Amino acid sequence: MTNDESTANGEAQRVMFRRSGFVILSSFACRVIALRRRVIRASSFLLLIFAPALQAADNLGVLGDHPRWSVLEHYQETITHDEFADLINDVYCTHGFAPDLIEINEKTARILLNREAKTFFTLRFAENEDGRKPVPRLWRSAKSLPPTREEKSLTSLKIGLDPGHLGGKWAKMEERWFQVGNSPPVQEGDLTLRVARLLAPRLREFGAKVFFVRNSDEPITAKRPDDFRELARKILIKNGVPQPRADVLDPNDPEKEQTIRWQSEILFYRYSEIRRRAALVNFKLHPDLVLCLHFNAEGWGDPNNPTLTDTNHLHLLVNGSYLAEELEFDDERFEMIRRLLSRAYDEELPLADTIAATMARQTGLPPYEYPTTNTTTKVGTSGYVYARNLLATRLYRCPVVYCEPYVMNSKDVFARIQAGDYEGVRNVNGAERKSIFREYADSVTEGLVDYYSKARK
């Protein structure tokens, strides 16, 4: 599930910025939507949180960094007017934006740096495709890699595996936990880590260098919820809760998001954790590709007495489809422009389409259809891929393919999860099939091999 900021928490965390304060949709709010529409995945819960700007000039997202606009100087004349305009209009800004944020002219684009200071960055376009300068980046595209044999089509490719969420003792806090009767609980973070550990050796067999962004059920960030209690208190006060309660007294309390504990936990496992993973990816691992591994879910209600559904589906995400409100944040606007100029989309979309095709073939799952286009834009040709602005897909400075197969609380997937991992095939829920974990790992491997073998012939 996406946190957006991520799950999609991020796992979708949609931070809706207002000039008077921050708004982040809460997991609880998303659950309400899920219960009403039965379509929002637990992993895509958007959480209502608001991060306060401590100074008027700090127009930043939650725990965001000040943008280094000077970095964009390295991208001068690396993109044509038409390429830039197409990516802005068809991929990244499909929901529109304030006219002073990005102004596209014949030879340049003018990008707002700071509205209060009235400062702008001017990007110069290449006159034509032949006159484009090389794009500066640390990751390598498939076409830039040397030819190789099909049985070693991933040779020297550096792949980061990012198993979504945490699992373990953190699963209940993350709201990525449910249990049916006395059966073992379903914890998304544990499921994604199991898939990653099966996937890694498969990719290495084809020559890939594989790195784990997370390889345990412990956080990457050194921070913990208590480190954010004061910030959580300020957030609540700024958003109209003058005397916020300290603790969540009842997990089913509809006002639990107004407590310091709940807000501080969100700041810990969603924002601090994902930003720390991004730092690991960008400054240490330097992969050519990151695979964000998730499981999906429909609204399950009470996690101790969850609703199981007949619904099951699959989709993949790439970065894009920024909301107009999100582009108001200086750091998000900068991160979007840098990502656009890096041409990550040119690599991650055909990759996602190829992986979607192999996952659909092996799982037999239909494509997920978002109930609204308010936060997403369907892209590609497979019918399974959407652009969406998640924290991980935005911050990781390389192509990112975000996988969201299987509805964890569907009757069929629940039975397969309870069956555990095993070799070969077994009769599970009336059908002969692989372990769900191996099916996931095998289908992703097949997609990567298919894509890179064709690109590197």
DOVODREN-992801 format. One record per residue (C-alpha): residue number from 1; residue in one letter; y, x, z. Coordinates in Angstrom, 3 decimals, padded with zeros to 6 digits. Example, Ala and Ser with C-alpha at 12.3 -4.5 7.8 and 13.67 -1.06 7.14 Angstrom:
BEGIN
n / res / Y / X / Z
1 / A / -004.500 / 012.300 / 007.800 .
2 / S / -001.060 / 013.670 / 007.140 .
end
This chain:
BEGIN
n / res / Y / X / Z
1 / M / 000.000 / 000.000 / 000.000 .
2 / T / 003.469 / 001.247 / -000.758 .
3 / N / 005.707 / 001.929 / 002.112 .
4 / D / 008.070 / 001.544 / 000.327 .
5 / E / 009.364 / 004.414 / 001.386 .
6 / S / 006.452 / 004.360 / -000.699 .
7 / T / 003.654 / 001.658 / 000.279 .
8 / A / 005.059 / -000.059 / -001.604 .
9 / N / 006.524 / 000.595 / 002.043 .
10 / G / 007.598 / 002.980 / 000.006 .
11 / E / 005.648 / 002.563 / 000.537 .
12 / A / 008.409 / 000.406 / -000.386 .
13 / Q / 011.274 / 000.640 / 001.734 .
14 / R / 014.018 / -000.885 / -000.124 .
15 / V / 017.220 / 000.234 / 001.384 .
16 / M / 019.864 / -002.214 / 000.387 .
17 / F / 023.151 / -000.543 / 000.897 .
18 / R / 026.261 / -002.337 / 001.858 .
19 / R / 029.540 / -000.558 / 002.315 .
20 / S / 029.702 / -001.953 / 005.836 .
21 / G / 026.254 / -000.729 / 006.790 .
22 / F / 022.656 / -000.192 / 005.751 .
23 / V / 020.082 / -002.793 / 005.051 .
24 / I / 016.413 / -002.010 / 004.816 .
25 / L / 013.916 / -004.755 / 004.357 .
26 / S / 011.367 / -004.891 / 007.112 .
27 / S / 007.645 / -005.035 / 007.007 .
28 / F / 007.842 / -008.265 / 008.868 .
29 / A / 010.206 / -009.726 / 006.310 .
30 / C / 007.807 / -008.708 / 003.576 .
31 / R / 004.900 / -010.256 / 005.395 .
32 / V / 006.748 / -013.548 / 005.503 .
33 / I / 007.193 / -013.312 / 001.737 .
34 / A / 003.523 / -012.416 / 001.385 .
35 / L / 002.443 / -015.403 / 003.386 .
36 / R / 004.657 / -017.678 / 001.340 .
37 / R / 003.711 / -016.326 / -002.065 .
38 / R / 000.371 / -014.668 / -001.284 .
39 / V / 001.337 / -011.890 / -003.617 .
40 / I / 003.106 / -009.129 / -001.727 .
41 / R / 000.712 / -006.377 / -000.798 .
42 / A / 000.666 / -005.188 / 002.745 .
43 / S / 001.307 / -001.734 / 001.422 .
44 / S / 004.424 / -002.808 / -000.340 .
45 / F / 006.118 / -004.305 / 002.619 .
46 / L / 009.855 / -003.812 / 002.509 .
47 / L / 011.359 / -003.362 / 005.846 .
48 / L / 014.635 / -004.581 / 007.201 .
49 / I / 016.283 / -001.517 / 008.557 .
50 / F / 019.765 / -000.313 / 008.440 .
51 / A / 020.899 / 003.214 / 008.797 .
52 / P / 024.452 / 003.625 / 009.890 .
53 / A / 026.896 / 005.923 / 008.178 .
54 / L / 028.121 / 008.130 / 010.967 .
55 / Q / 031.189 / 009.086 / 008.952 .
56 / A / 032.956 / 007.139 / 006.253 .
57 / A / 032.262 / 009.913 / 003.757 .
58 / D / 028.523 / 009.933 / 004.476 .
59 / N / 027.380 / 007.318 / 001.975 .
60 / L / 023.718 / 008.235 / 002.329 .
61 / G / 020.373 / 006.505 / 002.564 .
62 / V / 018.196 / 006.518 / 005.659 .
63 / L / 017.832 / 010.124 / 006.901 .
64 / G / 019.219 / 011.188 / 003.524 .
65 / D / 020.585 / 014.623 / 002.655 .
66 / H / 023.972 / 015.356 / 001.160 .
67 / P / 023.535 / 015.695 / -002.606 .
68 / R / 024.008 / 019.113 / -004.199 .
69 / W / 025.809 / 017.926 / -007.302 .
70 / S / 026.311 / 021.495 / -008.529 .
71 / V / 022.575 / 021.592 / -009.356 .
72 / L / 023.272 / 019.288 / -012.288 .
73 / E / 025.231 / 022.042 / -014.021 .
74 / H / 021.862 / 023.539 / -014.991 .
75 / Y / 021.164 / 020.421 / -017.102 .
76 / Q / 024.246 / 020.679 / -019.319 .
77 / E / 023.395 / 020.052 / -022.994 .
78 / T / 019.680 / 019.526 / -022.281 .
79 / I / 019.665 / 015.855 / -023.321 .
80 / T / 021.199 / 013.872 / -026.160 .
81 / H / 023.405 / 010.817 / -025.778 .
82 / D / 020.693 / 008.477 / -027.068 .
83 / E / 017.979 / 009.909 / -024.817 .
84 / F / 020.196 / 009.609 / -021.748 .
85 / A / 021.326 / 006.075 / -022.596 .
86 / D / 017.763 / 004.900 / -023.274 .
87 / L / 016.470 / 006.245 / -019.960 .
88 / I / 019.389 / 004.736 / -018.051 .
89 / N / 019.098 / 001.303 / -019.656 .
90 / D / 015.325 / 000.963 / -020.101 .
91 / V / 013.851 / 002.872 / -017.149 .
92 / Y / 016.132 / 003.834 / -014.283 .
93 / C / 018.970 / 001.275 / -014.157 .
94 / T / 017.308 / -001.850 / -015.505 .
95 / H / 019.010 / -003.994 / -012.855 .
96 / G / 022.494 / -002.791 / -013.748 .
97 / F / 025.039 / -000.816 / -011.733 .
98 / A / 028.722 / -000.801 / -010.840 .
99 / P / 030.765 / 000.322 / -013.876 .
100 / D / 032.378 / 003.260 / -012.072 .
101 / L / 029.034 / 004.835 / -011.094 .
102 / I / 027.902 / 005.983 / -014.545 .
103 / E / 030.078 / 005.932 / -017.647 .
104 / I / 028.328 / 006.908 / -020.885 .
105 / N / 030.622 / 008.188 / -023.609 .
106 / E / 029.867 / 009.644 / -027.026 .
107 / K / 029.639 / 013.273 / -025.911 .
108 / T / 029.488 / 013.076 / -022.126 .
109 / A / 028.421 / 010.963 / -019.174 .
110 / R / 030.742 / 010.669 / -016.191 .
111 / I / 028.868 / 010.221 / -012.894 .
112 / L / 030.541 / 009.224 / -009.649 .
113 / L / 030.209 / 011.793 / -006.867 .
114 / N / 032.160 / 010.042 / -004.138 .
115 / R / 034.062 / 006.798 / -004.462 .
116 / E / 036.447 / 007.434 / -001.579 .
117 / A / 037.351 / 010.885 / -002.855 .
118 / K / 037.416 / 009.624 / -006.478 .
119 / T / 035.438 / 012.638 / -007.698 .
120 / F / 033.132 / 012.740 / -010.715 .
121 / F / 030.591 / 014.990 / -012.420 .
122 / T / 030.743 / 015.334 / -016.202 .
123 / L / 027.438 / 015.862 / -018.014 .
124 / R / 027.730 / 017.218 / -021.542 .
125 / F / 025.184 / 015.942 / -024.062 .
126 / A / 023.403 / 018.058 / -026.647 .
127 / E / 024.720 / 017.236 / -030.114 .
128 / N / 021.219 / 016.609 / -031.460 .
129 / E / 017.564 / 017.153 / -030.594 .
130 / D / 017.457 / 020.572 / -032.237 .
131 / G / 020.454 / 021.696 / -030.204 .
132 / R / 019.040 / 020.810 / -026.806 .
133 / K / 018.851 / 023.600 / -024.272 .
134 / P / 015.585 / 024.059 / -022.295 .
135 / V / 015.153 / 021.753 / -019.308 .
136 / P / 015.062 / 023.778 / -016.061 .
137 / R / 012.109 / 022.789 / -013.886 .
138 / L / 009.262 / 024.290 / -011.871 .
139 / W / 006.504 / 021.925 / -013.046 .
140 / R / 004.737 / 022.298 / -016.387 .
141 / S / 004.130 / 019.543 / -018.906 .
142 / A / 000.707 / 019.105 / -020.486 .
143 / K / 001.987 / 020.278 / -023.868 .
144 / S / 003.372 / 023.485 / -022.366 .
145 / L / -000.027 / 024.517 / -020.998 .
146 / P / -002.230 / 026.763 / -023.157 .
147 / P / -005.145 / 025.217 / -025.081 .
148 / T / -008.451 / 025.060 / -023.241 .
149 / R / -011.980 / 023.744 / -023.586 .
150 / E / -012.501 / 020.046 / -022.933 .
151 / E / -014.918 / 020.744 / -020.072 .
152 / K / -012.124 / 022.730 / -018.406 .
153 / S / -009.195 / 020.578 / -019.532 .
154 / L / -007.442 / 020.873 / -016.154 .
155 / T / -007.531 / 024.688 / -016.063 .
156 / S / -004.548 / 026.131 / -014.133 .
157 / L / -003.027 / 022.645 / -013.656 .
158 / K / -001.571 / 022.351 / -010.132 .
159 / I / -002.195 / 018.899 / -008.664 .
160 / G / -000.913 / 017.635 / -005.318 .
161 / L / -002.962 / 014.879 / -003.665 .
162 / D / -000.898 / 012.634 / -001.402 .
163 / P / -003.159 / 010.210 / 000.503 .
164 / G / -000.846 / 007.354 / 001.458 .
165 / H / 000.023 / 006.587 / 005.094 .
166 / L / -001.551 / 008.219 / 008.159 .
167 / G / -004.436 / 006.169 / 009.513 .
168 / G / -006.188 / 007.164 / 012.733 .
169 / K / -004.249 / 006.328 / 015.876 .
170 / W / -001.150 / 005.586 / 013.807 .
171 / A / -002.692 / 002.830 / 011.664 .
172 / K / -001.661 / -000.082 / 013.876 .
173 / M / 001.891 / 001.254 / 014.150 .
174 / E / 002.034 / 001.509 / 010.359 .
175 / E / 000.748 / -002.069 / 010.023 .
176 / R / -001.991 / -000.712 / 007.787 .
177 / W / -004.833 / -001.952 / 010.008 .
178 / F / -006.935 / -005.092 / 010.248 .
179 / Q / -010.325 / -005.981 / 011.669 .
180 / V / -012.796 / -008.776 / 010.973 .
181 / G / -014.842 / -009.668 / 014.039 .
182 / N / -016.714 / -006.659 / 015.368 .
183 / S / -016.793 / -004.812 / 012.048 .
184 / P / -015.153 / -001.361 / 011.823 .
185 / P / -011.406 / -001.769 / 011.265 .
186 / V / -009.886 / -001.210 / 007.849 .
187 / Q / -007.192 / 001.493 / 008.000 .
188 / E / -005.515 / 002.360 / 004.739 .
189 / G / -004.605 / 005.921 / 005.720 .
190 / D / -008.279 / 006.693 / 006.428 .
191 / L / -009.382 / 005.146 / 003.122 .
192 / T / -006.916 / 007.132 / 001.029 .
193 / L / -007.840 / 010.395 / 002.733 .
194 / R / -011.515 / 009.771 / 002.015 .
195 / V / -010.704 / 009.217 / -001.661 .
196 / A / -008.602 / 012.404 / -001.776 .
197 / R / -011.430 / 014.474 / -000.300 .
198 / L / -013.810 / 013.160 / -002.959 .
199 / L / -011.255 / 013.595 / -005.726 .
200 / A / -010.340 / 017.214 / -004.982 .
201 / P / -013.728 / 018.815 / -005.846 .
202 / R / -014.018 / 016.684 / -008.999 .
203 / L / -010.659 / 017.960 / -010.232 .
204 / R / -011.546 / 021.538 / -009.340 .
205 / E / -014.704 / 021.273 / -011.467 .
206 / F / -012.402 / 020.824 / -014.458 .
207 / G / -010.332 / 023.857 / -013.494 .
208 / A / -007.456 / 022.282 / -011.544 .
209 / K / -005.768 / 023.928 / -008.571 .
210 / V / -005.646 / 021.174 / -005.956 .
211 / F / -003.367 / 020.966 / -002.917 .
212 / F / -003.385 / 018.355 / -000.178 .
213 / V / -000.015 / 016.963 / 000.857 .
214 / R / -001.908 / 015.433 / 003.810 .
215 / N / -005.430 / 016.437 / 004.843 .
216 / S / -005.753 / 014.859 / 008.295 .
217 / D / -004.685 / 011.730 / 010.145 .
218 / E / -001.822 / 013.602 / 011.788 .
219 / P / 001.769 / 013.407 / 010.502 .
220 / I / 003.341 / 016.179 / 008.449 .
221 / T / 006.669 / 015.643 / 010.194 .
222 / A / 007.170 / 017.248 / 013.599 .
223 / K / 009.263 / 014.266 / 014.663 .
224 / R / 007.922 / 011.348 / 016.693 .
225 / P / 009.254 / 007.835 / 017.335 .
226 / D / 011.007 / 008.842 / 020.553 .
227 / D / 013.104 / 011.313 / 018.568 .
228 / F / 014.730 / 008.377 / 016.787 .
229 / R / 015.425 / 006.046 / 019.708 .
230 / E / 019.166 / 006.735 / 019.806 .
231 / L / 019.513 / 006.362 / 016.038 .
232 / A / 017.460 / 003.158 / 016.195 .
233 / R / 019.755 / 001.800 / 018.894 .
234 / K / 022.845 / 002.583 / 016.789 .
235 / I / 021.253 / 000.949 / 013.757 .
236 / L / 020.607 / -002.252 / 015.680 .
237 / I / 024.061 / -002.377 / 017.207 .
238 / K / 025.671 / -001.781 / 013.826 .
239 / N / 023.639 / -004.627 / 012.402 .
240 / G / 024.621 / -007.248 / 014.945 .
241 / V / 022.258 / -006.704 / 017.887 .
242 / P / 024.731 / -005.661 / 020.628 .
243 / Q / 022.080 / -005.207 / 023.358 .
244 / P / 018.795 / -004.361 / 021.632 .
245 / R / 015.566 / -004.654 / 023.602 .
246 / A / 013.756 / -001.403 / 024.248 .
247 / D / 010.172 / -002.421 / 023.510 .
248 / V / 008.078 / -004.795 / 021.457 .
249 / L / 006.560 / -007.151 / 024.020 .
250 / D / 004.436 / -009.159 / 021.579 .
251 / P / 003.210 / -007.830 / 018.218 .
252 / N / 003.587 / -011.342 / 016.770 .
253 / D / 007.181 / -011.682 / 017.960 .
254 / P / 009.283 / -012.565 / 014.870 .
255 / E / 012.211 / -010.652 / 016.413 .
256 / K / 010.291 / -007.447 / 017.036 .
257 / E / 012.310 / -005.648 / 014.358 .
258 / Q / 015.311 / -006.037 / 016.651 .
259 / T / 013.773 / -003.704 / 019.214 .
260 / I / 014.473 / 000.000 / 019.567 .
261 / R / 010.783 / 000.860 / 019.576 .
262 / W / 010.029 / -000.914 / 016.316 .
263 / Q / 013.002 / 000.614 / 014.519 .
264 / S / 012.291 / 004.107 / 015.830 .
265 / E / 008.664 / 003.860 / 014.691 .
266 / I / 009.759 / 002.914 / 011.176 .
267 / L / 012.151 / 005.859 / 011.071 .
268 / F / 009.268 / 008.113 / 012.117 .
269 / Y / 006.311 / 007.095 / 009.964 .
270 / R / 008.138 / 005.930 / 006.903 .
271 / Y / 011.328 / 007.890 / 006.433 .
272 / S / 010.817 / 011.116 / 008.382 .
273 / E / 007.193 / 011.478 / 007.275 .
274 / I / 007.828 / 010.909 / 003.575 .
275 / R / 010.863 / 013.186 / 003.540 .
276 / R / 008.818 / 015.925 / 005.199 .
277 / R / 006.072 / 015.504 / 002.605 .
278 / A / 008.710 / 015.821 / -000.096 .
279 / A / 009.902 / 019.103 / 001.405 .
280 / L / 006.314 / 020.399 / 001.364 .
281 / V / 005.865 / 019.377 / -002.281 .
282 / N / 009.219 / 020.711 / -003.476 .
283 / F / 009.559 / 023.970 / -001.570 .
284 / K / 005.997 / 025.171 / -000.970 .
285 / L / 003.359 / 023.558 / -003.186 .
286 / H / 005.315 / 023.287 / -006.478 .
287 / P / 002.660 / 021.161 / -008.243 .
288 / D / 002.744 / 020.062 / -011.867 .
289 / L / 001.765 / 016.564 / -010.788 .
290 / V / 001.414 / 014.557 / -007.581 .
291 / L / -001.079 / 011.704 / -007.268 .
292 / C / -000.076 / 009.244 / -004.551 .
293 / L / -003.260 / 007.449 / -003.506 .
294 / H / -003.060 / 003.971 / -001.988 .
295 / F / -005.010 / 000.761 / -001.576 .
296 / N / -003.321 / -002.582 / -002.086 .
297 / A / -003.385 / -005.754 / 000.006 .
298 / E / -002.340 / -009.366 / 000.049 .
299 / G / -000.746 / -010.887 / 003.136 .
300 / W / -003.465 / -010.987 / 005.814 .
301 / G / -001.624 / -012.648 / 008.679 .
302 / D / -002.959 / -011.782 / 012.134 .
303 / P / -004.620 / -008.340 / 011.786 .
304 / N / -007.094 / -009.316 / 014.530 .
305 / N / -008.055 / -012.452 / 012.610 .
306 / P / -007.086 / -011.581 / 009.032 .
307 / T / -007.182 / -013.779 / 005.983 .
308 / L / -009.651 / -012.619 / 003.332 .
309 / T / -008.886 / -013.607 / -000.245 .
310 / D / -010.653 / -013.817 / -003.591 .
311 / T / -007.750 / -011.991 / -005.239 .
312 / N / -008.230 / -008.425 / -006.455 .
313 / H / -006.144 / -006.347 / -008.862 .
314 / L / -004.815 / -002.939 / -009.911 .
315 / H / -001.489 / -001.389 / -010.849 .
316 / L / 000.219 / 001.996 / -010.979 .
317 / L / 003.832 / 002.973 / -010.346 .
318 / V / 006.247 / 005.553 / -011.706 .
319 / N / 009.813 / 006.127 / -010.602 .
320 / G / 012.574 / 003.915 / -011.990 .
321 / S / 014.001 / 000.407 / -011.751 .
322 / Y / 016.682 / 001.305 / -009.191 .
323 / L / 018.574 / -001.601 / -007.669 .
324 / A / 022.329 / -001.717 / -008.121 .
325 / E / 022.703 / -001.558 / -004.329 .
326 / E / 020.527 / 001.559 / -004.134 .
327 / L / 022.648 / 003.369 / -006.686 .
328 / E / 025.645 / 002.925 / -004.409 .
329 / F / 024.176 / 005.598 / -002.137 .
330 / D / 025.392 / 009.025 / -003.179 .
331 / D / 022.054 / 010.727 / -002.462 .
332 / E / 019.936 / 008.147 / -004.303 .
333 / R / 022.224 / 008.236 / -007.319 .
334 / F / 022.023 / 012.036 / -007.381 .
335 / E / 018.236 / 012.022 / -006.990 .
336 / M / 017.898 / 009.520 / -009.817 .
337 / I / 020.094 / 011.528 / -012.191 .
338 / R / 018.292 / 014.777 / -011.371 .
339 / R / 014.938 / 013.116 / -011.947 .
340 / L / 016.094 / 011.602 / -015.233 .
341 / L / 017.347 / 014.961 / -016.478 .
342 / S / 014.105 / 016.715 / -015.483 .
343 / R / 012.260 / 014.421 / -017.936 .
344 / A / 009.543 / 013.652 / -015.387 .
345 / Y / 009.238 / 010.186 / -016.909 .
346 / D / 008.205 / 011.611 / -020.276 .
347 / E / 005.122 / 013.060 / -018.566 .
348 / E / 004.310 / 010.531 / -015.869 .
349 / L / 004.388 / 007.389 / -018.034 .
350 / P / 001.698 / 008.443 / -020.555 .
351 / L / -000.267 / 009.912 / -017.656 .
352 / A / -000.055 / 006.640 / -015.726 .
353 / D / -001.004 / 004.616 / -018.801 .
354 / T / -004.042 / 006.817 / -019.424 .
355 / I / -005.197 / 006.728 / -015.798 .
356 / A / -004.624 / 002.964 / -015.702 .
357 / A / -006.919 / 002.532 / -018.694 .
358 / T / -009.785 / 004.472 / -017.107 .
359 / M / -009.316 / 002.795 / -013.725 .
360 / A / -009.300 / -000.638 / -015.359 .
361 / R / -012.442 / 000.215 / -017.292 .
362 / Q / -014.361 / 001.509 / -014.277 .
363 / T / -013.165 / -001.072 / -011.740 .
364 / G / -012.946 / -004.097 / -014.016 .
365 / L / -009.770 / -005.143 / -012.205 .
366 / P / -007.008 / -007.176 / -013.854 .
367 / P / -003.398 / -005.966 / -013.770 .
368 / Y / -001.275 / -006.999 / -010.812 .
369 / E / 001.703 / -009.145 / -011.752 .
370 / Y / 004.725 / -008.841 / -009.500 .
371 / P / 006.018 / -012.313 / -008.603 .
372 / T / 009.562 / -011.229 / -009.362 .
373 / T / 011.275 / -008.574 / -011.451 .
374 / N / 013.937 / -008.044 / -008.782 .
375 / T / 012.603 / -004.601 / -007.817 .
376 / T / 010.306 / -003.559 / -010.671 .
377 / T / 010.231 / -003.138 / -014.444 .
378 / K / 006.998 / -003.161 / -016.427 .
379 / V / 006.753 / -000.029 / -018.584 .
380 / G / 004.255 / 001.587 / -020.914 .
381 / T / 001.595 / -000.011 / -023.068 .
382 / S / -001.360 / -000.555 / -020.720 .
383 / G / 000.019 / -003.610 / -018.899 .
384 / Y / -000.789 / -001.971 / -015.564 .
385 / V / 002.232 / 000.292 / -015.002 .
386 / Y / 005.556 / -000.548 / -013.368 .
387 / A / 008.688 / 001.468 / -012.682 .
388 / R / 009.881 / 001.163 / -009.088 .
389 / N / 012.136 / 003.203 / -006.838 .
390 / L / 009.950 / 004.413 / -003.990 .
391 / L / 010.931 / 007.260 / -001.695 .
392 / A / 007.998 / 009.497 / -002.641 .
393 / T / 008.298 / 008.948 / -006.384 .
394 / R / 012.022 / 009.651 / -006.163 .
395 / L / 011.986 / 012.744 / -003.944 .
396 / Y / 008.980 / 014.647 / -005.296 .
397 / R / 010.460 / 016.912 / -007.994 .
398 / C / 007.630 / 016.634 / -010.477 .
399 / P / 005.801 / 013.844 / -012.287 .
400 / V / 004.323 / 011.369 / -009.801 .
401 / V / 001.644 / 008.764 / -010.500 .
402 / Y / 001.332 / 006.228 / -007.694 .
403 / C / -002.044 / 004.430 / -007.686 .
404 / E / -002.439 / 000.964 / -006.154 .
405 / P / -005.980 / -000.287 / -006.852 .
406 / Y / -008.098 / -002.749 / -004.858 .
407 / V / -006.911 / -005.487 / -002.503 .
408 / M / -008.223 / -004.299 / 000.867 .
409 / N / -008.472 / -007.804 / 002.314 .
410 / S / -010.178 / -009.303 / -000.726 .
411 / K / -013.695 / -010.443 / 000.118 .
412 / D / -015.267 / -008.121 / -002.428 .
413 / V / -013.285 / -004.998 / -001.502 .
414 / F / -013.765 / -005.635 / 002.209 .
415 / A / -017.540 / -005.726 / 001.664 .
416 / R / -017.398 / -002.490 / -000.325 .
417 / I / -015.291 / -000.756 / 002.325 .
418 / Q / -017.763 / -001.819 / 005.012 .
419 / A / -020.606 / -000.399 / 002.903 .
420 / G / -018.977 / 003.036 / 003.251 .
421 / D / -019.480 / 006.015 / 000.962 .
422 / Y / -022.854 / 006.727 / -000.667 .
423 / E / -024.357 / 008.431 / -003.699 .
424 / G / -025.597 / 006.525 / -006.729 .
425 / V / -025.397 / 002.732 / -006.726 .
426 / R / -026.250 / 000.023 / -004.237 .
427 / N / -026.305 / -003.744 / -004.201 .
428 / V / -023.040 / -004.658 / -002.475 .
429 / N / -021.830 / -008.232 / -002.350 .
430 / G / -024.390 / -009.230 / -004.990 .
431 / A / -023.714 / -006.483 / -007.550 .
432 / E / -025.020 / -002.982 / -008.241 .
433 / R / -022.105 / -000.587 / -007.933 .
434 / K / -020.847 / 002.814 / -006.885 .
435 / S / -019.216 / 003.480 / -003.573 .
436 / I / -015.667 / 002.171 / -003.867 .
437 / F / -014.367 / 005.605 / -002.859 .
438 / R / -016.311 / 007.387 / -005.608 .
439 / E / -015.353 / 004.773 / -008.162 .
440 / Y / -011.686 / 005.383 / -007.293 .
441 / A / -012.046 / 009.184 / -007.468 .
442 / D / -014.133 / 009.126 / -010.657 .
443 / S / -011.769 / 006.806 / -012.517 .
444 / V / -008.707 / 008.934 / -011.673 .
445 / T / -010.563 / 012.087 / -012.706 .
446 / E / -011.586 / 010.540 / -016.006 .
447 / G / -007.996 / 009.545 / -016.725 .
448 / L / -006.643 / 013.019 / -016.025 .
449 / V / -009.316 / 014.699 / -018.119 .
450 / D / -008.693 / 012.279 / -020.971 .
451 / Y / -004.931 / 012.884 / -020.917 .
452 / Y / -004.963 / 016.670 / -020.590 .
453 / S / -007.865 / 017.302 / -022.975 .
454 / K / -005.984 / 015.518 / -025.745 .
455 / A / -002.669 / 017.196 / -024.932 .
456 / R / -004.181 / 020.698 / -024.734 .
457 / K / -006.451 / 020.750 / -027.772 .
end
